[in-house]
């Protein structure tokens, strides 16, 4: 299923957009993309979050930054408090706006690394979500100038979240501008994830020792290289399961597994269900 293009509305007196979305029945599956960054705080809702080929459960307080033109959607399963609606507080801003912000205000320099990481997508920690929830909720009632000040606060706190998790998405070239060595490694992994990959080979590519490579990779991705490869393989398997009728055994081989039993175990460990159950639950969205 091809993601539809969404035109983000902007007001004459603002340089970015805030949407206060309140849905009493459900958050519907709406597979789409747009050139803007999107920060979404989801409240009073549980369900599944789809970002490119990554599918994950979300709960109250889910806070995610999605990069430009990355297809995505949320799909609710239940309300937490039936007395109030599903709430999605969505902030959109352009790459040009973010770049001009960093250039104009040197104090916002840490935001550059945040946006580079979020060229794919980032899921923020519960602690950061709790800290920012009242700030983002208050923005709904603020005027344009107050909202801008609040957004700078939000970006500042997001850039300090060392526990944020990178979401590896399909066909996204990694943008790790602060270290060309890790950039080379991630670029290679995204192109060769289905092939046998050895840590010594990756360390040589990064021009460092194996022990230094482990430290470097974890610093930039917050996981091990092996974990990252598994996430790429499982993510691409999800995309194949959702978008076609290819046999599970064929998908297992396509994403790099020699053993289907290992594929099934790692898939269930990451997604909580088997590949066949995943297809039954999510495949209908993409038909």
N, C-alpha and C positions, 0 to 999 in steps of 0.2 A: 504494500500500500504506500503510495507516494504521499509525503507530508504536504499539506496545503500551505501556501504562503499567507502570512498574516500581516496586514498593514497596521502598524501601531499608531493609534491616534495621538496627536500632540496639540496642546493648546497654545494660543498665540503668545501668552505671557510666561511660558515655561520652556525649559531646555530638555526636559525628560518627563516621564509619565508615571503616575501612580494610579493603580486600579484597585478599588475596594470591591471585591467580588463576593457576593453573598448569595448562596444557592440553597434554598430550603429543601429541595428534593435530593439532589446529587451533583457531584462534579462529573460532567460527562466526558467521555473519551473524545478528544479533539486533536488529532495528530497534525501538528503544524510546525512551522519554523519562521524565523524573521531575522533580519540583520542586527538587531539590537541584543545587548546583554539582557538577561532577565533574572531578577532576584525574586523568588516566591517564598512567602511564609504562609504555610497552610495550617489552619486552626480548626478545632472541633470536627475533625474528619480523619477517617482511616481508609486506606485503600492501597492502590498500586501506583507507583510513579514510573513512567516510561521516559527514558532519555536515550535517544538513538537505540542501540541494541541492549542497553542496560534496563533491567526491570527490577524494582525493589519495593518492598512494603514501605509505606509512609504512615506516620501517626501524628497526633497533635503536636504542633511546633516544628514540623519539618521545614527546614530552611536550606534552600538550594540556589546556587548561581549557575545559570546555563549560558554557554557562550553563543556567539553569533552564528545563526543558521544551523544550529544543532536541533534536529527534530525532537519534539517532546510532547508529553501530555500527562495529565493526572487523571485517575479514574477512581472515584470513591466507592467504598463498599458499605460504609455505615457512618452514621452520625455518632459522636460521643455523647453529646447532650441533645436529645431530640427537641428540646424547647428552643434551640437556636440553630441557625443554618450552618452549612459548610461555609468556611471563610477562606478566601485566598487573597492575600495582600500582595500585589504584584508591582514591582518596580522595573521599568524599562529605561535603558539609556544607551546611547550609541557609542561605538568605538571612538569616533571623533571627539565626542563630549568627554569621554574618560581621558583620552590622550591630552586634550587641551587643559583638563584639570591638573594633571600631573605636571605639565609644562609650566603652567601659571603659578602653581603652589608647590614649591619644593618639599614642603611638609607632608605632602600627599604621595611622596615617592614610593612608600611601601605598597601603595595600591597597584603599581605597575606589575609587581610579581603576582599579586592576587589575580589580576585580569589575565595575565599570561597563563596561569594555571587553569583559569576558568574558560579558556578558549574551548575546552571540552566541557567540563562541568565540575562543580564542587558541592559536596554536601557538608554542612557545617555541624559542629559539635552541639550537643544538648546544652552545654554551658553557654555557648555563644548565642544560641537561639533564645534561651531564657533571658539573657542580658538585653538582647535587642528587641524582644517581643514588645515591651511597653513603648520603646522608641518608635518602632514601625507602626504600632497601633495608633499612637498619638498623631502621626503624620496625616491621618485621615481628616482630622479636624483643623489642621494648620493651614495658614495661607501659604502662597508660593515661596516667599522668602524664608519662612520658618521651615518649610519642608526641605529646602535646599540645605540649610544648616543641619537638619536631622540626617539627611542623606550622607553628608560628609562624616558625621559621627558613625553611621552604619558602616560605611566603607572602611573607616579607620579600624573599627573593632573586627570586621571580617578579616582584614589583612593581618591581624594579630592572632588569629585562631590557628595554632599549631596542630590542633587535632582535626582540622578539616580533612575530609577524605576526597581524593580525586576520583572522578567517575570516568573511566576509560571508555570512549565512544568509538563507534565504527567509522572508518575512513577519515578520522580526524588526525591531522599532522600535529604531533606534540609541539607546543610552543614553550620551551623552557629557556628563556632568553638569558638567564643569569649564568648558565654554564653550558657551553657548546658541546662538551664531552657527553653529558647526560642526554642532551638533545639528540646527538648522533645515535645513542643507544636506543632511546625511545622511538626514534624514527625507524630504526631497523626492526624493533620488536613489532611495531604496528604493521609492518610490511611482511614479516616472516614469522608471525606468532604460531602458525600451523606447522612450522618446521622444527626439527630438534635444535635446541639452543642451549649451549653450555655457558656456565658462568665465567670460566676462564676466557672464552671467546669474547664475551661482552666486556670483561675487564680490559682485555687487549684493545678492544675498540675504543674504550674510554682512556687508554694510555695510563692505566693505574694498576696497582697490584689487586689481587682478588679481595683481600681484606679491606683495602681502601675503597674498592668498588662497592662492596656491601654497604659501607657507611655512606658513601655518596648517593647511592640509589635510594636508600631509606630516607635520607635527608630531603630529597627532592620529591619523592612519591609517597612517603609515609607507609611504605610496605616493602617487602623483599622483591627481588626480581622474579623469583619463581611465583610468588603470589600474583604479581602483575601479569605474568604470562597466563596464568590460570584464569584470571579475571577477563583478559582479552578473549581467550578461547571460549569461556562460558558465555560471555556477552555475544560473540558472533554466533554461537550455537542458538542463543535465544532468538536472534534475528531470523535465523533459518527456520526455527520451529514456528515462529509467528507468521512468517510470510509464505510458506509453502507446505507441500506434503512430502518432502524428502524423508526417507526412512531415518529413524533415529541412529541406526548403525552407520548410515552414510554420512550423517551430520557429524557423528563422532570422529570419523576418519577425516572429514573435510576440515575440521578445526584442529587437527593435530594429535588425536589420540590413537594409539595402536591398540589399546585395550578399551572395549566398550564398558566393561565393568568399572574401570577407573573413571571413565567419563561420567557414568551414572552416579558414582559415589561423590565425585567432586561437584557435579551439577547439583545434587541434592544438598550437599554441605553449603553451597552458596545460595541456593534458591529455596531450600526447604521442602521441595517436591521433586518428583522424578521428571525427566524430559517429557514423557508422554502426558503426565498430569499438567505440566506447564503449557504444552500445546493446547490441551483441552480448555484450560482456563483463559488463555490470552490470545489464541490464534484467531478467534472470531473478530477481534478489533481490526485486523488487517486484511480481512477478506473483502 
